[in-house]
Amino acid sequence: MKKIITILLIAVLAAFSCSKPVVKKPATLIEQNRMIDILVDVHLAEAAYNSRRHRDPMVERSNPTNFYYSVLQKHGIQDSVFEKSLVYYASQPRQFERMYRKIMNQLTELEQEYSGRKTEMQELELQRTRQ
């Protein structure tokens, strides 16, 4: 995970330092919506690892990269293709920001769904429409 963050930071810094495209579009670019789905899963895997690593002996003995690779395996993506796509998207800050808004929206929806707040919000909306 640290490797991904490092690559991402380098790409973003490089993007701001030049006006020309910094990173050429890779031949095997992951489509934007699929990349969003993968990044949502990466964040969920990271959260699962971080929340359980000190409480679950099995997770404590594992490496966080195992979680990362399990996401890539789930999506049938090679790590090199993912990394090249991530660097490419990160080199386009406006597009990457739009992607991350979608990622954050999906994560927020999942949080609301699992915490029960989504159901509460729907019930409140029903009550408002009945009044």
Secondary structure, 3 states (H helix, E strand, C coil): CHHHHHHHHHHHHHHHHCCCCCCCCCCCCCCHHHHHHHHHHHHHHHHHHHHHCCCCHHHHHCCHHHHHHHHHHHHCCCHHHHHHHHHHHHCCHHHHHHHHHHHHHHHHHHHHHHHCHHHHHHHHHHHHHHC
